[in-house]
Amino acid sequence: MRDVAASRSAMKALTGAFLLVLATGCAVLPEPTGDEVRGQALGYTTIPPNWSAQASAAQVDEGWLASFNDPVLTRLVHEALEHNPDLLMAAARVEQANAQVDLAEAKLKPAIGLLGRAGSKPIADLIPLLSGVMLRLSWEIDLWGRMRYARNAARAARDASSADYRFAQQSLAASVARAWFVANETRLQMALAAQMTDAGTRLVDLSGDRLRVGAGTQTDVMVAQANLATYADAQQQIELAHRQALRALELLLGRYPAATLDVAGALTPFPAPVPAGIPIDVLNRRPDMIAAERRVAAAFDLVGEAKAAMLPTLSISGGYARISNAAVETREDLEQTTNTINATAVVPIYTGGTLTGQVRLRTAEQKEAVADYARRALNALDEVEDALTAERVLADRERILREAVDANRDIVRMEESAYRIGRADLRTVSQRQLAAWAAETALLSVQRERLSRRVDLHLALGGNFGTPSEVAPDAGAAPAAH
């Protein structure tokens, strides 16, 4: 009992010494806030209150994937979230960042170990048998906040990694949607190419019939055959593009690229307009901007760590041991227990410029992080402006091309009828067919482009693709403590 009391007394003394020294330690400086980061990075840039392109300033909607009302697309997005290798890598990086936080926090805690020795005989005649157990405790006191700065930097890096993961989710959902639209477009382009091949075949037959009755020429037949070969070649090219689009989508889903995925026979209907909020909200909402802001905070903490490393360090250690050997057992005046408390201070005097160089390095890294934030912020704002402008321009183009398609279809029907009765030549019919095909191809391309640019707009605005329950929670996104 007396030994236990002595052990407790030693541990209390050690703990009291630690708390006393810790109370006199230096508090770390708070990280820069998001507003401070934006002010430093974009102080020379004026962000307007509204977008240049016409857009609603209402709050950005969440769950943009449902706005396309395409159950197959929704299913494919969730399949990609589960199996896409790039997203799995991003998730692993979040786990690594969490582990780095655990390691940084562990350095602020004491290290406790148990040392024991036992043997059946002495090592040598001059070294008597000694056996026993020692409980050891060692603790580096974070006097100037060096380890707390390192912990905060790890937390900020963890937060940045979590935001990167959320942005990777959103980017993957957008990539799957765009790939799905392309696959559907190429499927429809194949149908158009097949129609053109059929039309070319009919013209070959018609030109042959006219030649047999003396109303046509051999040149017309050869022209029709040449056009049919051109249409057939274009059909093969579009089939190749369709298979490539399917493989690209299958890779996003984590599947083997066999080009066997079934696609719809029509493009996804274009959804209703979306509110775009205001420009400054994009910088607060987009995960990639949150990640950039947290990396500035991490760089700030690393500067603090480097500066604190230039100051003295203090470590304390203590232990309680119970030993046994022949001398102790035969002499009552020798105690079988012992307690120790030690303190070690290290004062850096000369390191060859290592410590000052480390401060300069971390300071330069902080400047780089601020500049990177500015670059990303301007690119983010540009992406929104570009997507909003594309919304208007592509809508106008779709309306114009619809009119062109209708007009060309009517012209083709009239020219084919005129050719049958000998009032038009085959060259005119072929040119009209090509013009009609080009107009329909352009219309499909613009319709698909509108869908893709709508996805780009959602991604640029930073809106989530799913409901909160559908989006995986980010690991460890709690703000760093100081």
C-alpha angles and dihedrals in degrees: 000000000000090000092051092050090051091050092051091048091053093049092049091051091049093048092047091052091050094049091048093053093042091053089059093049124114120262117233121243118255118255119253114270123237091259091051092050091050091046092053096042099040102027091122094048125080112215110204121226092239139029119267091230119067111270141142114263092211119123115286114260122240125220097043092168091071091054090074090059091215112138093188092054091049091052092049092050092054090047090054091049089058101042111022108120095212091055091047088054090051090051090051090052089055089053090050091051091051089051090051089055090051090051093049092048091048090062089063091058130076122262113230123190141169120226120193138173133185137160144168097231140010119280089233138347091264094049111064121212110277123183134165148107130267127194109209129193126185128179133176109214112227094221099162101027098257094137093039089054089050091049092049091048090052090050092049090048088049090052090049091051091050091051090048088054092052090049090048088054092051092045091050092050089050092048092051091049093049092046090049091053092049092050090051092047094051089047089056091043088056089055090051091049090051090052090051091050090051090049090049090051091052090051091051090052092044093049090050091051091050090049092053093052092045096249096106140045137235088246090062090053092050092047091051091049091048091050091049090054090051091051092047091050092050089050090055091049092051091048089055091049090050093052091048090051091051092050092049090053093046091053090054088052092052092246130133107270097245097138090232099122114126115233133193124265092231139041120261110266113258111254129230122277117284130220113247102197117208129310098251091055090062091063091051096044109038112094093218090056091048088052091051091050092050090050089056088053091049091051089051091053092048089055088053090049092051092050093047090052088068091065129079121279127217127201129181128197136179142172147187119212138181114201136183134196138140095271093053093048094052099043121062093197092066114084121224094212132061136184127202135187121182137174126201125193125191119195115190109224106161126005101160093257095304096126096044090045090053090054091051090048094051091045091053090048089053091053089050091051091052092049090048089053090053092049093049093045094054091046091050092052091046091052091055094046091048093048092048091051091047090054091062098038095047092047089055091046092051091052092049094046092049088057090047092050093051092048094048093049090054091048092050092052092050094047093048090051091048091050092053091058094040099253095117136036127239094248091063092048092050093049091051091049091051091048091051092048092049091050093050091046091050091048092053090047093051092046091052091044090053090054092047093048090050087057089048089053093053091048092047092050091051097236117156117250094219142025118283090260091054095051114077112243116251114247118244100349094155114130116260117262122227 
